[in-house]
Amino acid sequence: MNYISGLINLILSLVVSTIIIYAINFAAGFAGADYSFSNGEVFVMWILMAILVNNCFKR
């Protein structure tokens, strides 16, 4: 059971981090900024944001 809850937390963290990254990018676009990310930059941000979200879920 522990593996299943860990897998669910991982998938949920990755989905939420994707939503947060693109929401910030979309909001910055309304403010006039034009950000373009390479695949490597997006991957690093995605993993770091997933770690942050996962740590927030534990509290």
C-alpha positions, 0 to 999 in steps of 0.5 A, a space after each residue: 500500500 505504501 508504494 501505491 500512495 507514493 506513486 499517487 503523490 508523485 503523479 499528483 505532484 507532477 501534474 500540479 507542478 505542470 499546472 503551476 509552471 504554465 499558469 505563471 508563464 500565462 500570467 507573465 504573458 498578460 503582464 507583457 513578458 515573453 518567456 520561451 524555455 528550452 526543453 532542458 529548462 522546462 524539465 529542471 523547473 518541472 522536477 524542482 516544482 514537483 519537489 516543492 509541491 510534494 513537500 507542501 503536501 506533507 504538511 
